[in-house]
């Protein structure tokens, strides 16, 4: 008789104030996929979804009723939030490991953080850490009943109190052959209630690819690497149809880069049209991939509603230093083309990269005011192990090498300006953006909203003065 497997993940939305306040939670897609693969392999599986849980202790109910032989903690590695390796989530994982061991389970862990720091997880009681892509390694482990671990690639474990690591597995190319994630193991109605109440619609997540072939030098890829594996357009359309029957109308396609494979989007839109499926799609992409009108039109025909671009900076000098591989002109052109097609364009902005000066920051602010994206997500550069950027700054990293939550914004290395300066810059950028947004939309806004414009203007002016004071202080203190 095959053992019973309880799957879980480590991202607790409630533990990350910024994300919880946005009220846009998504189920753990990668965790559900791993559970589905093992169920298809003949194992009895269940899932404890931490995303909406209030405490790791809630797992005890499932441990006591399901009585699993294994607790398998697989992060949703399709969710960019899990790349950030937040300490609050790491500590939650350690607690899940402790509770699993108390219940008599063997415990496996797979995540970006565990792949980079497997020693910490083994020292907190995990029996095996799965490095990189986990699904095929997991099948091997369970079929071997944890015997001869040295012969299995992609694992780390303790042997005679010494940490042993085998070589990483290569990215698999069977993504399209996997079953649909185990959507039935998640309480979708709880997600739907939050979305409908806070956003007025129900959104779910779906992945069409694994990996990213581009080489921005601050972007870590401990799970999927630089390879790019794609599902077929038909399988993605089938999953969308299934989820739309459950009530979802909007979908975050959580690929690093959507639709990169030539001809993929064109075939995808034809299948959707043939089946009369009309989803609204949010994707992540690159400006250089969206500068052709026919590419954008195919996306629009497939239901594109919103694109998040990694704009990062309004300074070409900084983009080049990041090895971003895009130009300011491409950001401007793609934004214009998308807006003309009625698509919302949002920017990821990154401050604090090595060598950034006030002049570069001003260029970023000017870009935001000029292009006025539909939304912005602002961060400061985050050193992730395995990246060129990390190697440049690792000698400066002290005790704190991870953020506590996604709104921490601590500069863990020596940037041009102080952490306090960048935290104020984060606020200032939002105030500049909100004021510009209100002015641009004045013709279509309500009287109530229009009355807020003087208030937004005053806040921006006060913020501008504060930034000037902070800048002068930084110039005197650091002799920039």
C-alpha positions as CSV (number, residue, x, y, z in Angstrom):
1,X,0.0,0.0,0.0
2,X,1.4,3.4,-1.0
3,X,2.0,6.0,1.7
4,X,-0.4,9.0,2.3
5,X,1.0,12.4,1.3
6,X,-0.1,15.7,2.7
7,X,1.0,18.7,0.6
8,X,1.4,22.2,1.9
9,X,3.1,25.5,1.0
10,X,4.7,28.3,3.0
11,X,3.1,31.5,1.7
12,X,0.7,32.9,4.3
13,X,-0.9,36.0,2.7
14,X,-2.1,37.2,6.2
15,X,1.6,37.3,7.3
16,X,2.5,39.8,4.5
17,X,0.6,43.0,5.3
18,X,1.1,44.6,1.9
19,X,-0.2,41.6,0.0
20,X,-3.1,40.9,2.4
21,X,-4.3,44.5,2.2
22,X,-4.4,44.3,-1.6
23,X,-7.0,41.4,-1.2
24,X,-5.9,39.6,-4.3
25,X,-5.0,36.1,-3.0
26,X,-4.3,33.3,-5.4
27,X,-4.2,29.5,-4.6
28,X,-0.8,27.7,-4.5
29,X,-0.7,26.6,-8.2
30,X,2.6,24.8,-8.0
31,X,1.7,23.0,-4.8
32,X,-1.6,21.8,-6.3
33,X,0.2,20.7,-9.5
34,X,2.7,18.6,-7.4
35,X,-0.2,17.0,-5.5
36,X,-2.0,16.2,-8.7
37,X,1.0,14.6,-10.2
38,X,1.5,12.3,-7.2
39,X,-2.2,11.5,-7.1
40,X,-2.0,10.4,-10.8
41,X,1.0,8.2,-9.7
42,X,-1.4,6.4,-7.4
43,X,-0.7,8.0,-4.0
44,X,-3.4,9.1,-1.6
45,X,-3.0,12.9,-1.3
46,X,-4.5,15.8,0.6
47,X,-3.5,19.5,0.8
48,X,-3.3,22.1,3.6
49,X,-3.4,25.5,1.8
50,X,-1.6,28.1,3.9
51,X,-2.5,31.0,1.7
52,X,-5.6,32.0,3.7
53,X,-4.7,30.4,7.0
54,X,-4.1,32.4,10.1
55,X,-1.5,30.2,11.7
56,X,0.7,27.1,10.9
57,X,-1.1,25.5,13.8
58,X,-4.1,25.0,11.6
59,X,-2.3,22.1,9.9
60,X,-2.9,20.0,13.0
61,X,-6.5,19.4,12.1
62,X,-5.4,17.8,8.8
63,X,-2.6,16.0,10.4
64,X,-4.9,14.4,12.9
65,X,-7.7,13.5,10.5
66,X,-5.8,12.5,7.3
67,X,-2.8,11.0,9.2
68,X,-0.3,11.3,6.5
69,X,3.0,9.4,6.3
70,X,4.7,12.3,4.5
71,X,4.3,16.1,4.8
72,X,5.6,17.5,1.6
73,X,6.0,21.3,1.6
74,X,6.2,22.5,-2.0
75,X,6.1,26.3,-2.5
76,X,4.1,27.7,-5.4
77,X,7.2,28.4,-7.4
78,X,5.1,30.1,-10.1
79,X,4.3,32.9,-7.7
80,X,7.0,35.6,-7.9
81,X,6.4,36.4,-4.3
82,X,8.0,33.1,-3.3
83,X,11.3,34.1,-4.9
84,X,11.7,36.8,-2.3
85,X,12.5,34.4,0.5
86,X,10.8,36.4,3.2
87,X,11.9,35.5,6.8
88,X,8.3,35.4,8.1
89,X,7.5,32.7,5.5
90,X,10.7,30.8,6.3
91,X,9.8,30.8,10.0
92,X,6.3,29.6,9.1
93,X,7.9,26.7,7.2
94,X,10.1,25.8,10.1
95,X,6.9,25.6,12.3
96,X,5.2,23.4,9.7
97,X,8.2,21.1,9.7
98,X,8.1,20.9,13.5
99,X,4.4,20.1,13.5
100,X,4.8,17.5,10.8
101,X,7.6,15.7,12.7
102,X,5.5,15.7,15.9
103,X,2.8,14.0,14.0
104,X,5.2,11.3,12.9
105,X,5.6,12.4,9.3
106,X,8.7,12.3,7.2
107,X,9.1,15.9,5.9
108,X,10.2,17.0,2.4
109,X,10.7,20.7,1.5
110,X,11.0,22.4,-1.9
111,X,11.2,26.1,-2.4
112,X,13.5,28.8,-3.8
113,X,14.7,29.6,-0.3
114,X,15.2,25.9,0.7
115,X,17.1,25.3,-2.6
116,X,19.5,28.2,-1.7
117,X,19.7,27.5,2.0
118,X,19.0,23.8,2.4
119,X,21.2,23.5,5.5
120,X,18.8,25.7,7.5
121,X,15.8,23.5,6.6
122,X,17.6,20.3,7.4
123,X,18.8,21.7,10.7
124,X,15.1,22.5,11.5
125,X,14.1,18.9,11.0
126,X,13.4,18.4,7.3
127,X,14.3,14.9,6.2
128,X,15.0,15.9,2.6
129,X,15.2,19.2,0.7
130,X,14.4,18.9,-3.0
131,X,16.6,21.2,-5.1
132,X,15.2,22.8,-8.2
133,X,12.2,21.2,-10.0
134,X,10.7,18.8,-7.5
135,X,8.1,16.6,-9.2
136,X,10.2,13.9,-10.8
137,X,12.6,13.8,-7.9
138,X,9.6,13.3,-5.6
139,X,8.4,10.3,-7.6
140,X,11.9,8.8,-7.3
141,X,12.1,9.4,-3.6
142,X,8.8,7.9,-2.8
143,X,9.2,4.9,-5.1
144,X,12.6,4.2,-3.4
145,X,11.1,4.7,0.1
146,X,14.0,7.0,1.0
147,X,16.6,4.4,0.2
148,X,20.0,5.1,-1.5
149,X,19.4,8.9,-1.4
150,X,22.9,9.4,-2.8
151,X,21.8,7.9,-6.2
152,X,18.9,10.5,-6.6
153,X,19.8,13.8,-8.2
154,X,18.4,17.0,-6.8
155,X,18.3,16.3,-3.1
156,X,20.0,17.4,0.1
157,X,19.8,15.4,3.4
158,X,21.6,14.6,6.6
159,X,23.7,11.5,6.8
160,X,25.6,10.7,10.0
161,X,24.9,14.4,11.0
162,X,26.7,15.6,7.9
163,X,24.8,17.5,5.1
164,X,25.0,15.6,1.8
165,X,23.9,17.3,-1.5
166,X,23.5,15.5,-4.9
167,X,23.8,17.4,-8.2
168,X,20.7,19.3,-9.3
169,X,18.3,17.8,-11.8
170,X,17.9,19.4,-15.2
171,X,14.7,21.3,-16.1
172,X,12.1,18.7,-17.3
173,X,10.4,19.0,-20.7
174,X,7.2,17.1,-19.8
175,X,5.3,20.1,-18.5
176,X,2.6,19.6,-21.1
177,X,2.1,16.0,-20.1
178,X,1.3,16.8,-16.5
179,X,-2.3,16.6,-15.2
180,X,-4.2,19.8,-14.2
181,X,-3.4,21.0,-10.7
182,X,-5.6,19.5,-8.0
183,X,-8.1,22.4,-7.9
184,X,-10.5,20.2,-6.0
185,X,-8.2,20.1,-3.0
186,X,-8.5,23.9,-2.5
187,X,-11.4,25.8,-1.0
188,X,-12.0,28.0,-4.0
189,X,-15.2,29.5,-2.6
190,X,-13.1,31.2,0.1
191,X,-11.0,32.9,-2.6
192,X,-14.0,33.8,-4.6
193,X,-15.6,35.5,-1.6
194,X,-12.6,37.7,-1.1
195,X,-12.3,38.6,-4.8
196,X,-16.0,39.3,-5.3
197,X,-16.2,41.5,-2.2
198,X,-13.0,43.5,-2.7
199,X,-12.6,43.5,-6.5
200,X,-16.0,42.8,-7.9
201,X,-14.9,39.8,-9.9
202,X,-13.3,36.4,-9.4
203,X,-9.7,35.9,-10.5
204,X,-7.6,32.7,-10.5
205,X,-4.0,31.9,-11.5
206,X,-2.8,29.6,-14.3
207,X,0.7,28.8,-15.6
208,X,1.5,28.1,-19.3
209,X,5.3,28.0,-19.1
210,X,8.2,27.3,-16.9
211,X,11.4,29.3,-16.8
212,X,12.8,32.4,-18.5
213,X,15.6,32.5,-21.0
214,X,16.5,36.2,-20.3
215,X,19.4,37.1,-18.1
216,X,18.7,40.2,-16.0
217,X,21.6,40.0,-13.5
218,X,19.5,40.5,-10.4
219,X,16.9,37.8,-11.2
220,X,17.3,34.4,-9.5
221,X,16.2,31.1,-11.0
222,X,16.9,28.4,-8.5
223,X,13.9,26.3,-9.5
224,X,13.4,26.4,-13.3
225,X,16.7,28.0,-14.5
226,X,17.1,29.7,-17.9
227,X,15.2,27.0,-19.9
228,X,11.8,27.8,-21.2
229,X,9.2,25.0,-21.3
230,X,5.7,25.6,-22.6
231,X,2.3,23.8,-22.4
232,X,0.3,23.5,-25.6
233,X,-2.3,26.2,-26.3
234,X,-5.0,23.5,-26.2
235,X,-4.2,22.3,-22.7
236,X,-4.2,25.9,-21.4
237,X,-7.5,26.6,-23.1
238,X,-9.0,23.4,-21.5
239,X,-7.9,24.5,-18.1
240,X,-9.4,28.0,-18.6
241,X,-12.7,26.4,-19.7
242,X,-12.7,24.3,-16.5
243,X,-12.0,27.2,-14.2
244,X,-14.5,29.5,-16.0
245,X,-17.2,26.8,-15.3
246,X,-16.2,27.3,-11.6
247,X,-17.0,31.0,-11.8
248,X,-13.7,32.7,-12.6
249,X,-13.7,35.4,-15.3
250,X,-10.3,36.9,-14.9
251,X,-6.9,35.1,-14.8
252,X,-3.4,36.0,-13.8
253,X,-1.1,34.0,-16.1
254,X,1.8,33.6,-13.7
255,X,4.5,32.9,-16.2
256,X,7.7,35.0,-16.0
257,X,7.2,35.7,-19.7
258,X,3.9,34.8,-21.4
259,X,3.6,33.8,-25.1
260,X,7.3,33.8,-25.9
261,X,7.2,30.7,-28.2
262,X,6.6,31.8,-31.8
263,X,3.1,31.3,-33.0
264,X,1.8,30.2,-29.6
265,X,-0.4,33.2,-28.8
266,X,-1.9,33.1,-32.3
267,X,-2.9,29.4,-32.0
268,X,-4.2,30.1,-28.4
269,X,-6.5,32.9,-29.5
270,X,-7.9,30.7,-32.3
271,X,-8.8,27.9,-29.9
272,X,-10.4,30.4,-27.5
273,X,-12.4,31.9,-30.2
274,X,-13.5,28.5,-31.6
275,X,-14.7,27.5,-28.1
276,X,-16.3,31.0,-27.5
277,X,-14.2,31.5,-24.4
278,X,-13.7,35.1,-23.4
279,X,-11.4,35.3,-20.4
280,X,-9.8,38.5,-19.2
281,X,-6.0,38.0,-18.8
282,X,-3.3,39.6,-16.8
283,X,0.2,38.7,-17.9
284,X,3.9,39.6,-17.3
285,X,6.0,40.4,-20.3
286,X,8.9,42.5,-21.6
287,X,8.8,45.7,-23.5
288,X,11.0,44.4,-26.3
289,X,8.5,41.6,-27.0
290,X,5.6,43.9,-27.3
291,X,6.7,46.5,-29.8
292,X,4.9,44.9,-32.7
293,X,1.3,45.8,-33.2
294,X,0.4,42.3,-34.6
295,X,1.8,40.7,-31.5
296,X,-0.3,42.9,-29.3
297,X,-3.4,42.4,-31.4
298,X,-3.2,38.6,-31.0
299,X,-2.9,39.1,-27.3
300,X,-5.9,41.4,-27.3
301,X,-7.9,38.9,-29.3
302,X,-7.1,36.3,-26.7
303,X,-8.5,38.5,-23.9
304,X,-5.6,40.6,-22.7
305,X,-6.7,43.0,-20.1
306,X,-3.5,44.0,-18.3
307,X,0.3,43.7,-18.8
308,X,2.9,44.1,-16.1
309,X,6.2,45.2,-17.6
310,X,9.5,45.1,-15.9
311,X,10.3,48.7,-16.7
312,X,12.6,48.9,-13.6
313,X,14.2,52.3,-14.4
314,X,13.8,55.3,-16.6
315,X,17.5,55.5,-16.9
316,X,19.1,53.6,-19.8
317,X,22.4,53.5,-17.9
318,X,20.8,51.6,-15.1
319,X,18.9,49.2,-17.4
320,X,22.2,48.4,-19.2
321,X,23.9,47.8,-15.8
322,X,21.2,45.3,-14.9
323,X,21.7,43.5,-18.3
324,X,18.0,44.1,-18.8
325,X,18.2,43.9,-22.5
326,X,15.5,46.6,-23.2
327,X,15.5,50.2,-24.1
328,X,13.6,53.2,-22.8
329,X,12.2,53.6,-26.3
330,X,10.8,50.1,-26.2
331,X,9.1,50.8,-22.9
332,X,7.6,53.9,-24.4
333,X,6.6,52.3,-27.7
334,X,5.1,49.2,-26.2
335,X,3.1,51.2,-23.6
336,X,1.7,53.4,-26.3
337,X,0.7,50.5,-28.5
338,X,-0.9,48.6,-25.6
339,X,-2.8,51.7,-24.5
340,X,-4.1,52.3,-28.0
341,X,-5.6,48.7,-27.9
342,X,-7.3,49.4,-24.6
343,X,-4.9,47.3,-22.5
344,X,-3.8,48.5,-19.1
345,X,-0.1,48.7,-18.6
346,X,1.5,48.4,-15.2
347,X,5.2,48.9,-14.3
348,X,7.5,47.1,-11.9
349,X,10.0,49.8,-10.7
350,X,13.2,49.0,-9.0
351,X,15.2,51.6,-7.1
352,X,18.7,51.3,-5.5
353,X,20.6,49.3,-8.1
354,X,24.3,49.7,-7.9
355,X,25.5,53.1,-9.1
356,X,22.1,54.7,-9.2
357,X,22.3,58.4,-8.8
358,X,19.7,61.1,-8.2
359,X,19.7,61.9,-11.9
360,X,18.7,58.3,-12.6
361,X,15.9,58.5,-10.1
362,X,14.6,61.7,-11.7
363,X,14.5,59.9,-15.0
364,X,12.4,57.2,-13.5
365,X,10.0,59.7,-12.0
366,X,9.8,61.4,-15.4
367,X,9.0,58.2,-17.1
368,X,6.2,57.4,-14.7
369,X,4.7,60.8,-15.2
370,X,5.0,60.7,-18.9
371,X,3.7,57.2,-19.6
372,X,1.4,57.1,-16.5
373,X,0.9,53.3,-16.2
374,X,-2.3,51.9,-14.8
375,X,-0.5,50.7,-11.7
376,X,3.1,50.6,-10.3
377,X,4.9,48.2,-8.1
378,X,7.9,49.7,-6.4
379,X,10.8,47.8,-4.8
380,X,14.5,48.2,-4.1
381,X,17.1,45.9,-5.5
382,X,17.1,42.6,-3.6
383,X,20.3,40.4,-3.5
384,X,19.3,36.8,-4.3
385,X,21.8,34.0,-4.2
386,X,22.9,32.7,-7.6
387,X,22.8,36.1,-9.3
388,X,25.5,38.3,-10.7
389,X,24.1,41.1,-8.6
390,X,24.4,39.0,-5.4
391,X,28.0,38.2,-6.1
392,X,28.7,41.9,-6.4
393,X,27.2,42.8,-3.0
394,X,27.5,39.6,-0.9
395,X,30.6,40.9,1.0
396,X,28.4,43.7,2.3
397,X,25.6,41.5,3.6
398,X,25.5,41.2,7.3
399,X,23.1,39.4,9.6
400,X,20.0,40.4,7.7
401,X,20.0,38.8,4.3
402,X,16.2,38.5,3.7
403,X,13.3,40.8,4.0
404,X,10.7,40.0,6.7
405,X,7.8,40.8,4.4
406,X,7.4,42.2,0.9
407,X,7.0,45.7,2.1
408,X,10.3,45.7,4.1
409,X,12.3,47.6,1.5
410,X,15.5,47.3,3.5
411,X,18.8,48.0,1.6
412,X,20.8,45.0,2.7
413,X,23.9,46.3,0.9
414,X,25.5,49.7,0.6
415,X,23.5,51.6,-2.0
416,X,24.1,55.2,-3.1
417,X,21.5,56.4,-0.6
418,X,20.4,55.2,2.8
419,X,17.5,52.7,3.5
420,X,15.5,55.6,5.0
421,X,16.0,57.6,1.8
422,X,14.7,54.8,-0.4
423,X,11.7,54.2,1.9
424,X,10.7,57.8,1.6
425,X,11.4,57.6,-2.2
426,X,8.9,54.7,-2.3
427,X,6.2,56.9,-0.7
428,X,7.2,59.9,-2.8
429,X,6.9,58.0,-6.1
430,X,3.4,56.8,-5.2
431,X,2.3,60.4,-4.3
432,X,3.7,61.8,-7.6
433,X,2.0,59.0,-9.4
434,X,-1.4,59.4,-7.7
435,X,-1.5,63.1,-8.3
436,X,-0.6,62.7,-12.0
437,X,-3.1,60.0,-12.4
438,X,-5.9,62.2,-10.9
439,X,-5.0,65.1,-13.2
440,X,-4.9,62.9,-16.3
441,X,-8.3,61.4,-15.5
442,X,-9.9,64.7,-14.5
443,X,-12.2,64.7,-17.4
444,X,-13.7,61.3,-16.6
445,X,-13.6,61.5,-12.8
446,X,-16.4,62.1,-10.4
447,X,-16.9,65.4,-8.4
448,X,-16.0,63.6,-5.2
449,X,-12.7,62.4,-6.7
450,X,-11.9,65.7,-8.3
451,X,-12.2,67.4,-4.9
452,X,-9.3,65.2,-3.8
453,X,-6.9,66.7,-6.3
454,X,-5.8,69.7,-4.2
455,X,-5.1,67.3,-1.3
456,X,-3.1,65.0,-3.6
457,X,-1.2,68.1,-4.9
458,X,-0.4,69.3,-1.4
459,X,0.8,65.8,-0.4
460,X,3.1,65.7,-3.4
461,X,4.5,69.1,-2.7
462,X,5.2,68.2,0.9
463,X,6.8,65.0,-0.2
464,X,9.0,66.8,-2.8
465,X,10.3,69.1,0.0
466,X,11.0,66.2,2.2
467,X,12.9,64.4,-0.6
468,X,15.0,67.6,-1.1
469,X,15.9,67.8,2.6
470,X,16.8,64.1,2.6
471,X,18.8,64.4,-0.6
472,X,20.8,67.4,0.8
473,X,21.5,65.4,4.0
474,X,22.6,62.4,2.1
475,X,24.9,64.5,-0.1
476,X,26.5,66.1,3.0
477,X,26.8,62.9,5.0
478,X,27.9,60.5,2.3
479,X,29.7,63.1,0.1
480,X,27.9,61.7,-3.0
